[in-house]
Amino acid sequence: MEESGGFETIAREIGAQLGDECAPEPESAVSGGSIHRCYRWRCGGTPLFVKVADESAGAGLQAEATGLLELARAHAVRIPGVLARGTAGRNAFLALEWIESRPAGRAAERRLGEQLAAQHLVTAARFGFPDGNFIGRTPQPNGWLADWAEFFRERRLRPQLALAVQNGFAELLEKPGARLLQAVDGLLAGHRPRASLLHGDLWAGNWLADEQDRPVIFDPAVHYGDREADLAMTRLFGGFGRAFYDAYQGEEPLPTGHAVRAELYNLYHVLNHANLFGGGYARQARASIDRLLAEVRG
């Protein structure tokens, strides 16, 4: 095994935090995304979901734990319990509640819509979050701002566009991106959202249904922002059915103009994918920028 310091060191640290004895090594490796190594691990006879990363990547696991705890305080959608976290040897780890899943049906989708609407009723006085976190592997700045348009321009679009230029997409994105930054106020004119508690990375791979067909969300990029941003991302990569949208709309209908704002909000994620995975997403981002600029021109 490649974990510096060994599985036994991680097991001892988790056991110390839980006050129980953990197996000296995991039962098995499991899927859990491309960023961390993930395991099913028994501690005191109970299975845990444990993420492990190099110590240098520990900030991402700490940010994930902080986000999960913030979501759990909303008492809305079910969140995996954060059980232990920290470092062991040269590794960072995060131990979560193990949740058995089943294929999500319409009932789970409906509950997710209702419960997400309830989560979005949890608000802050400003937009942001006390700490920066990550969207995938990319750092996500969250410094508080009172104005939503300013927050989305300065904390979301500008950093991703600057990174895209560094990554070789200047010819494709730099000039139209600069025009779009100037157009954000116009695209959001008259829109005054409350600062709602957002999951922040709500695509189909970041939710499941538990054995009682209850929705569970995980792998967040938490901040307080426009609730429409969470809804927009659910449409970016598919995987959410009509029952979800009907249930959400039944609880908290979206205001006029949300389709154009969804394009703007999803541009952030498309740019991030361009910066993480390359050119196809950069071309998709350019097409989105062109459509948004056309909206401003009328």
N, C-alpha and C positions, 0 to 999 in steps of 0.2 A: 504494500500500500504506500501511497505517496504522501499522506498527511504527515507533515513534519511534527514530531512529538508523539505520533501514534494515536490510534483510536482510544487506547486506554486512558490517555491524558484527558481527552474530551469527555469520556464516560465518567471519570472521577469528578470533573468540574460540574457536569450536569447533575450528577448524583449529590454533590455537596449542596448545590442550590436547591434541589428538590427534597433533600433530607431522605434520600432513598438510594438503593444500590442499583446501578445501571449495568447492563450487560457490557462486557469489555469491548465489544465491537457490534456494529449494527447487524440486524437480521438480513438486510438486503439494500441494494441501491434502488432508488425509485426515481421516476421522472419528476421534474420540478422546475423546469426552465433551463436556460442555457448558461446562466451566470454562475450558479453555485452547484456544488455536489450535494445531493440530497439522499437521505437514508430513512428507512424505517428502523427504529431503535427501541428496544425494550428497557424500561426503567421501572423497577418495582412491579413487574408483571404487566405494565401498561405500555402500549406502543406509543412512541413519539414520532413526529416528523421533524427531522433534524437537518438543517442546512449548514454546510461547512464551506469556508472560503479561506484563502490565505489571509494572514493577519493584516496585510496591507489593504485588503478589501473589506475589512471589518466595518467601515463606516456605512456601507450599504446595508448590512444586516442590522446594524443599530438603527438606521433610519427606518427600515422595514418594521422593526419592533415598535418604534415610537408611533408610526402610522397606524399599526394594528391596534395599539392601545387607545389611540385617539378615536378610531372608528368604534371600538368596543364601548366607549363611554356614551355613544349615541343611543345604545340599546335599540337599534333598528335592525339592520341585517346581521345575521350571525357572522362572527369573526372567529378564526382559530385562536384559542387561548395562547398567550405568550407565557411559556413555562420557565425557560432559562435562556441566558444569553451571555456572551462575553468572549474571552480568549482562553486558549489552552495550548501551551507550547507556542508554535508559530501559526496557529490556526485561530480563526474566529468562527463562532457557531451561534446558531439560533435554534432553539428547541421549541416546537409548537405542538399544540394538541393534534393528535392524529384523528382525522375525520374520514370515516368510510363514506364513499360516494355511490350514487346510482345515476342512471341517465335522467337528465332533467326533463320533466314533463311540463305541461301547460300550467299545472298548479304551482310548481316551483317558479316558473316565469312570472306568473301573476303575483305571487308573494314578493318576488324580487322587485317588481315595479312598485308595489305598495310600500315596501320597506325602504327602498331607496328614496322615495318621496319623503318618508318620515326622517331619514338621515339628513336630507337636504334642509329640513326645518331647523337643524342645529346650525347656529350662525355665530359669526364673530363680528366685531365692530369694524374690522378692516380686512383687506384681502391679503392672503399670504399664510405664513406658518412660522412658529418660533425658530425653526431650523431649516436649513436647506436639506434636500434629500436627492433622490435619483429617479430618472425616468429611463428604465432599462439600466444601462451602464453610464448614462449621461448625467452629470450633476444637474440638479434642478434648483435654481435659486428661488427663495420664497420670502425675501424681505418684505415686511408689511408696507402696504400702500393704501391710501384711502380711496383712490379712484380706480375703478376696474379697467378702464381702457388703458390707463397708464401701466397698471400691473401687467396686463396681458402683453402690451407692447414691450415693456422693459424687462420683465422677468421670464417671458416665454419666447416671443418671436425674435427679439434682437439677439439673445445669446445663441439661439439655434442658427440664425442666418450668419452670424459671425463665425460660428464653427463650420458652417457649410463652405464659406469662403476659404477658411484654413484647409479644408479637406479637398479643395480643388474644384469647387463648383462656382467659382466667381463669375465666369462668363455667363453661366446659365441663370444665376440667382442674385448676384450682388446688386445690380441696378434696379431690376424690378422689385427686389426685396426692400431696397431703400424707399422706393415709391410706396410700397405697401405699408411700411412703418408710418409714413406720413398720413396714410389713409385710414389708419385704425380708428381714430376719433370719429371720422365720418361713418365708417361701417357700424360703429356702436353708438351713434348719435341717438339720444333719447332713450337708450337702454340703461336702466338703473337697477341691476340685480342686487339682491342681498348677498352677503358673503357666506355661502353655504359650505358645510363640510363635504368635501369631495373625496371620492376614492382616488381619482386622478389618473388611473390607468385601467379603465373599466372596459376591457375587451373580453371576448368570449372565453379566452384561456384563463381568466382571472376570477371565474366564479364556477361553482358546482352546486349540485343538490346533494344533501346528506341522505342518510338512510330513511329519514322521515319526510323526504322530498322538500326539505327546507333549504332555501338558498344560503350559500356561504360565499363571501368575497374575501380575497386575499391578494398578496403581492401589490400593495397600494403605493401610490406616490402622493400622499395626502397633502392637501392644503385647503384653504377656504377661498372659494371663487364662485363664479357663475355656475349654478346647477346645470345649465344647458351644456356646459363643457363635458360633464359626465355622460349626459344623454347623447351628445354628438359622437363621442368615441365608440359607444355601443354600435353605431351604424358603420363605423369605418372598416371593420374587418368582418362584419356579419356575426351570426351566432345568437341573436336575440330575436324571439318571435313576437307576433302581434300581441299575444297575451301580456307580455311585459310592457309594451308601449301603451296599450289600452288601460292597463292598471295604473301606470304612472299618471297618465293624462286624467284618469278619473279622480286621482288624489290631488294633483297639482298641475293643472293645464299649462302648457307652454304659451308664451305670448307671441303676438305677431312678429314675424321677421326671424324666427328661430332657425329657419333653413339656411339663410345666408350666414348667420352667426355660427352655425354648425360647420360650415365650410372653413370659416376663419379659425375656429378652435381646433379643428382636425388638421389644419395646416401645421400646427405645432408638432403633432405626432408624425406626420409625413416627413417633415424636416428632420425630426429625430431619427426616423428610419433611414433617411438618406445619409445622415452622419454615421449611423451604425453599420449600414448594409450596402450603401452604394447607389449607383447612378440611376437605376430605374425609379427609385423613390425621388431622386432629385428632379427628374423630368415630371413626375406626378406633382411635386411641389410647385414647379414652374407653371404647370397648367392651372393649378388651383389659384396661384397668385394672379395669373392673367384673368381668371373669372372674377376674382374679388375686385381687381382694379376696374374691370368693366362695370361692376355694380356701382362703384363710386362715380364713374363717368356718366352712368345712367344710359 
